[in-house]
Amino acid sequence: MLRPFRVLVPSSAPEAASELARLGDKAKIYAGGAELLLLLRHGLIEADHLINIKHIPSLDRIAWDAGVLHIGATVTHHRLETDPLVCEHLPMFAQAESQVATIRVRNQGTLGGNLCFNDPHSDPGTALLVYEAKVTLAGQKKERKIPIDEFLIGMYTTALEADELLMEVQVPPLPPEWGGAYMRIHRLQRPTLGVAAAARMQNNCLEGVRLALGCVGPMPRRLVELEAKIQGLTLDEARRIIGESKAYLSEYLQPVDDLLGSTEYKLHISRVLLGRALSQAVQGNKYEE
């Protein structure tokens, strides 16, 4: 049962940041509320005030500017899976967004809320790591822009400061002639794990590659060391190295047993899906040529 709370409706991001600074732990940012209201209802978090940012116009835009797609914090998952600009410039991200939970959740939940909540079992962050996205955070007196991998710092934990809110996500498209793929295994609409891959082949070898894994451990991670190992290899050689990467993935991702799968299962499926996603990314690159 929900406790009584007061809803505040700021007209700008600085006003919202000021309310956060004034109220401290007594206030929570409210956008889509897909996760927030559930936690409030079950008493897992408490709030005397909800700061409703849905009516701040600058947070509800998708715009292409200077070779980067700018996505406001209150843009919903459903809009991201269907928007022409996203589908044109970030097709792999649109694919990942189309798999978020259910259509009801995608119509309600927002990208900013998803990233700020940083649920370990989530899709968008994994895909955004491969795109090397950045986020803009606004406080009372300053704005700052940081890479997505510096923003997602732990289970349900981000780099947001007490008076900050997430304004937008800047996502550059993959480099020319790269292909991308997103794959996941899920149970009851909750991802057991998600894999994002992007690659470019040159002379039958991997000239460039990016890999990310989510839902296995506390947060999504870019697999930079594994990328370096398979750079310059053929696809078959790369898939063999991926198949032999269990020890690296276990140490780096810190997998946990949960209701969606055991550690052993997640490590096995991670290697299977990484190989498949890399193959699909390379195949997508061929279709573009």
N, C-alpha and C positions, 0 to 999 in steps of 0.2 A: 504494500500500500504506500502511495506517495505521501510524503510529509508536505505541509503547506510551504510554498516558496513564492517569492516575488519575481516577476519577469521585468527586466529592464531592456529598453529598446534604444540603444545609442544610434546616432545618425552617421557616425564616422568611426574609422578604426582608432584614431587617437582618443576619442571619447570612450570607446570600449576598453582601451588599454588603461585609461584613467580609472574607470570603474573597477577593473581587475586589481589595480594597485590599491585603491581605497578599501575594497572589501576583502582582499586576500583570499584565504581558504574558504570563506563563506560563499564565494561566487564561482560559477562554472560557465564557460562559454557554451552557448546553445546554437546549433545550426540545424542539422537534420534530426539530431536526437536519437538516432537508431540505436546506439550503444548507451548513451547517457541516461535516457529515461529507463532503460532496463536496469541499469546499475542503481539508480535512485529508487526504483520500485522495490528492489530486493535489499535495500539498505546497505549496499556495498560501498557507496559513497554518500556524502551528505552535502546539501547546499541550501542556503537560505535565499540565494538569488541566482537566477539564470540570466545571463547577458545574451540576449537574442541578437545575433549579427546577420540574420537572414535578409534584413532590409537595408543593408549597406550596399549600395549599387556597385561599388568597385570590386566587391568580393564575388560577384556573380557573372563573371565574364570569361569568355574564351576568345583569345585574340592572337593572331599571327603577326609577329613584329620582329624584324631584323633576324630572320632565320630561326626564331624560337617561338614555341607555342606557350602562351601565358594562360594559366588556368587558375581562376579564382577559388578561394577556399570553400565557398558555399556551393560550387557546382556539384550536382548530383552524379552518382555513378551511372545512372541511366542516360543522362545527357552525354556523358563521356563516351559511352559505348555506341552512341548514335550520331554524335555531332560530325558534320562533314569535314571540318578542319582536323579533328582528332583522327578520323578514319583515313584522311589523306596523308597527314604528316606523321602520325604515330599509330600505324595499324596494329602493331603488337600490343600497345597499351590499350587500345580500344578492345582488343580480344580479351585481355586480362580483366578489364572492367566489366565485360559482358558476363563473366563468370562469378562476379561477386554475389554471394548469398542467393537471394530470390529477387524477383522483379519488384516486390513490395519494398524490400530493403534498398534496392538500387534506386527506386523512385524517392525514397526518403533520405537515405544516407548521403553524406557529402565527402568529397575527397579530403578536404581539410580535417574534418572530424575523424576520418579513418586514420590519417597519418598522425594526428595528435594523440589519438587513443593508443596507437601502436600495439594493437592486439597481435600476439605472435602468429595467430592463424588468420592471415589476411593476404590479399592478392596485390593491391596496387603498389606497395612499397618495393616488392621484388622486381616488378617490371621497371619502375622508375630508376632503380639502381643501374640497370643496363643502359638506360637512356642518359645516365649521368646528369640527372635533374638537380635543380637547386630550388630552395624555398626562400621566400622573403618573410621575415618576422618583423612585426611592428610593436614597439613599446610606447611609453608616454613621450619620450624625447628623441628616439632614434629608430631607424630601420636597419636591419642587417640581412645579408644574403649569405646562406651557407649551403654546401652540398648536402644532398639528401642523406648520404651515409654518415655525415656528422650530425644530422638532425635526429635520426633514429638511433638512439644510444643504448637501449635496453628494453626489457619486457615492460610494456605499458609506460615507457619512459622516453622522453624526448629532450632536446636542448632548449625548449621553451623556458624563458625566465618568468618570474611571477607576474609581471605586468605585460607580457607579450601575447600576441595572437598571431596565428599563421595567416598571412595575407594572400599569397598566391604561390603557385608552383611553376617554375620555368623549365620547360622540357625541350631540348633540341632534338631534332630527328636523328635517326641513325645516319652515319656517314654514307655518302653515295655508294651505291652498288652493294650495300650490306643488306642481308636478310635477317629477320627476327622471328622468334617463336616463343609462345608462352604455353606451358602445359601444367596441369595440376591433377592431383588425386584428391577426392573429397568424400566425406561421409556426412550425410544429413546437411548438405550445403556448406559445411565447414571444411576448408581445405586441410587435408592431412599434410600436404606439402605442395609447393608451387615452384616451378623452374622457369627462368627466363634466359634466353640465349640470343646472341646476335653475332654474326660472323660474315666475313668476306673471303672468298677463295680466289687465289691467283696461281695459275700453273699447277692446279690440283693440290695446292697446299693452303693452309689457313694463314692468310696474310694479316687478318685481324680477328679478334674474338673477345666477347664479353659474356660472362656467365654470372648468374645470381640464383640463390636458393632461399626460399622462405618457408616458414611454418615448421621447420625441423627443430630449431632451437629458440632462444629467447627473442630473436629478431631476424629480419632478412639480412643476408650478407652477400656482398660481391666476392667472387672467388678469384681474386687477383693472382694468387700463387698458382692455381691450377691453369688459369689462362696463360700464364707465362710458360708453363710446361708444354702446352699443346700448340703454342704459336709456331708456325712454320711447318707443322706436321700435316700429313694427309688426313683425311677424315677418318679412315680406318685406324690409323695410328693414334689419333686423338681420342677416339672412342675407347681404344684399349687402355690408354692412360687414365681416362675417366673411370673405367671399370676397376682400376687398381687403386683408386683414390680413397678407399674407405677410411684408412687411418687419418689422412689429412682432414677429411670432412668431419670425422668424429671429434678431433681435437679443435678444429676451427669453429664449427657450428655449435658445439656443446648441445647435442640433441637430448631431448627429454622424452621419457615415456609418458603418454597421456591417453585419454579415452579414444583418440583418433588414430593411434598407432604406437607400437613399441619403437624403441631406439633402433633395434636391429632392422625392423621393417623399414623405417624411414631412411636409414643409410643405404639399404639395398635399392629401394625405389628411387632415391635421389640419383644414384648412378645410372639407373635405367633411363629415367626421364631426361637427365642431362645429355646422355648420348642421343636420345631421340630428338630432343629439342635442337641440339646442335645440327643434326642431320636436316631437320626441317628448315632451320635458319639458312643453311647453305643452299638447300633446294629453292627456297624463296628467293635467294640472291640470283640463282640461275634464271628464274622466271623474269626477273627485272632486266636482265641483260638482253 
